[in-house]
């Protein structure tokens, strides 16, 4: 269940959870009513005898609208939709036979009940899977949260130690974010956070990662990047954010900038220490005037261009 746009994934995940929950409840009720109609001689609804009943219930209509977007476009949900269509088609066939005075034979009835059971079981499995996945996502931006972040950073450090290929961690902070909240309100602040997350996602390399670190801070994991490469990636993020004002309240636009600090992984430093080094570099960027990228250097190490004599 992966997608290159985590913000879109968050929306889709919650929508999917809602629809799966409704689908389970709705279809348990529908199955009871279907049996009551068949056994008690009540007139069936027009939907039950429609040519394509799959599209006429809530789940089927939702799936048809969203089947090519976000997390809905994946094999597990396509399979669930196939089960849904079969269940409704089998139910219609049995109902038509009953209305013609032909009680369903046991074999066909068993096929229908098997398809109904498979749909409910698969919906429940998917509901659990999406609920587990959503627990690692920040509900506002859709980025992975700190809970998911540490495990992934530890995995990247192990890869760095095995391969010897450089890797960097960076922290970015939106400049004067409190002023945005105080002036325009927290709803506008939320819009700025969402738009900034999308900006970063659009400018990172495909194998980079970004996390909601807390408040207006974002943490970046940049594999296969030495300090020069990481600086270049972060400069691209910084300039793109600066040059694309963010719309708030549906009309007004705000110019937003960000400050970034970056540190390179070393065999001696833990993930927590590398994050602390990146945070120190971020602090330097703030002190030097904001809207810039600063690199962490061990104490006593000259900055680029300094005379070492």
N, C-alpha and C positions, 0 to 999 in steps of 0.2 A: 504494500500500500504506500507507494512513494509518488511524489509529484515534485516538479521543480519550483513550485510556488507555494511555500508553506502557508502564507496568508490565505490563499484560496483553499488550501487543504483544511484549515481550521473551519472555515465556513462549511465546506463540503462534509467534513467529519460530523459536525453538529447536526447538519441537515440529515445526513445518513442515519445517525443515531435516532433522531426524531422519527424519521420515516420507518425505520426498522421496528421501533417500539410501537408505532401506530399499526404497522402491518401485522405484527403478531397479535395484538389485541383485536384489530378489525377482522382478521381472518378467522380467529377463534369464534367471534360472534357470528360471522358470515357462515361458518360451517354449521353452527348450531341452527341458524335460521334455514339453511339449505335442507338439513335433515327434517326440520319441522314441516317445511313445505312439502317435501317428498312423502312424509308419513301421514300428515294431517289433512292432505287434500286442499291446502290453500293455494290460491293462484300465485304463480311465481312472478317476481318483478321483471320488468322489461329488460333490465341489465342482465339478468340471469340467462335470458334467451338471445341476447344480442350476438351479432356475428363475431365480434371481437371483444369479449368481456374483459380481457386482460387490460385494455386501455381505460375501462370505465370505473375502476375502483381507484382509491387514492394512491396506493403504491404504484400500480401500473401507469397511471397518468403522470406521476412524478418521475418515474424511471424514463418514460418516453421523452419527457422534456429535457432531462439532464444526462441522458446516457452517453453523450460524447464530451462531457465536461468534467474536469477535476478528478477526484477520486472515484466518481461514479463509473468512469470509463476504465473498468478493470475486470479481469475474468471472474472474480468471485461474485460480483454483482450481476454480471451478464448471466452467470449460471443461475443465480437466484431469480432473475427475470424469466429465464427459460422455464424454471420450475413453476413460477407463478402463472405463466401462460398455459402450461400443460394442465395445471390444477383447474383453472377456470374452464378450459376447453373440455376436459373430462366431465366436469360438473354440468356443463351445458348439455353435453351428449346424453348423460344419464337423465337429466330433467326432461329433455325432449322425448325420450323413450317412455318415461313415466306418463307424460301427458297424452301419449298415443295409446295408453293402456297396456304398455309392455313393461312390467317391473324389471329393473336392471338385474342382469344375472350376476352371480357372486364374483365371477372373475373380473368383470368390468368394474364392479363396486370396489373390489380390493385394489385395482389399479388406481382408481381415483383416490382412495384413502391413503395409499402409499405416496402418491404425488402431493397430497395435502400435508401429510406428515413430514415429507422431505422438505417442503417449503418452510414450514414452521421451524424445523430443526436447523436448517441452514440460516434462516433469519436470526435465530438465537445465537448461533455460533458467530455470525458476522457482527452482531450487536456487541458481543463480548470483545471481539478483536478490535473494533473501532473504539470502544470505550477505553481499552488498554492503551491504544495508540494515542488517543487524545490527552491522556494524563501527562504526557511528556511535552505537550505544546503550550506555549503561552497563549491564553485565550484572546488577547487583544491583537497581537501581531501575527500569530500563527507560527512564529519561530519556535525552535526547541528551547525549552527553559533550562534553568541551571541544574535541575534534577537530571535531565538527559545529558547535559553538557559535559559533566565531569567524567562520566563513563566513556564518552566519545573522545575526549581529550586524552585520557589515559591510553586508549587504544592507539591514538595517533602518536603518542610518545613512544609506545612499544614499537611501532612501525619505524619511527625515527631511529631508535636505538639499534634495531635489527639492520636497517638498510644504510644508515649513515647519511641519508639524504636530508638536507636542511628542512626545517619547519619552523614556523613562527606563530606566535599568539599576539593578538592586538586587542585593544579596548578602544571603542569609540564612544564619544559623549556628545550629545546635541548641545550646542552652545546656547546659553541664556534660556534654557527650557522653562525654568520657573517663571520667567517674565512672560512667556507665551501663555502659560496656565493662568497667571494673575491677570493678564490683559484681555485675553480672548476666552478664557474659561477652560475647564478640563475636557470638555467635548472636543474643542479645537486641539488641545494637547494630544488627545488620543488620535485624532486624524493625522497630526504631524508624526506621531510614532509609527502609525501604520504605513504612511507614505514613505517615511525614512527606511523602514524595513524593506519595503518593496524596491526602493532605490538601491539599497545595498545588494539585494538579491540579484537585481538586474545587471550589476556591474562586477560582481565577483566572478572568478573563474568557476567552471562547472564543478570542480572537486573541492572548492573552498566551502566553509561552513560559517554561519552566523547564528548567534544565540541572543535571546533577550537576557541580558545580564542583570538587569534591575533598573527600575526607574527609566531614565533616558539613556542608559548605557547599553551598549551592544558589545559582545565579545566575538572575535573572529579567529578561526583556525585556518591557517594558510599552509597546507602541506606542500612539499617540494618547492619551498620558497626560502632563499637566503634573505638577508636583511635588505639588500637592494631591490630584489623582486617584490618583497612584501611592501616596501615603501612605495613602489610604483603602483601596486594594486590599491593601496590605501589612498594614494593621491588621486587615483581615478574615482574612487568613491567620494572623496572630499569635494573634488571639483564638480562632479555630477550633482551632488546634493546642493552645492552652492548655486549652481546655474539653473536649477529647476525649482522655482517657487512652488509652495504647496498650497493647494486650495483648501480653505476651511469654511464652514458654514455655507457651503454650496456656491460661494461667489468670491469672497475675499481671498487673496493670496498672501502668503508669508514667505519671506526669504529666510531660509534656515541654513546654518552652517554647522560643522562638526569638527571636533578635535580628536586626534588619534594618537595613541602610544603603542609601540610595537616592541616586542622582545623576541629574540631567537632562542629556540630550545637548545639546551646543552645537556650532555650526559650527567652533569653534576646536579642540575637543578630539577626539583620536582615540578609537577604541573602547577601546584599552588605558588611556588616561588617564581615561576615564569610569568604567571598572571600578575603577581605583585610587581615584577619588573616592568611589565607592560603598563600597569597602573601608575608607576612612578614616571614613566615616559609620558603618559597622558597628563599627569600633573604638571610636567614641564611644558607641554604644549599649551595648557591653560595659562600658565604663568607668563609665557612668551607672547600672549595676545590672542590665543584661540585660533580656530580655523586653520590648523596646520597639522602635520604629521611629525612626531618626534620619535627617535629611536632610543632604546635603552642601551646604555654602555656601562660596563663594570666600572666602579670607581677607579680613577687614575687612567682610564683609557681616553686618549684624545679624540675629539670630534673630528669628522672628516674635514680635511683642509687645515687642521691645526699643525703648528710646527712641533715636531717631536724632539727637537734638539734641546 
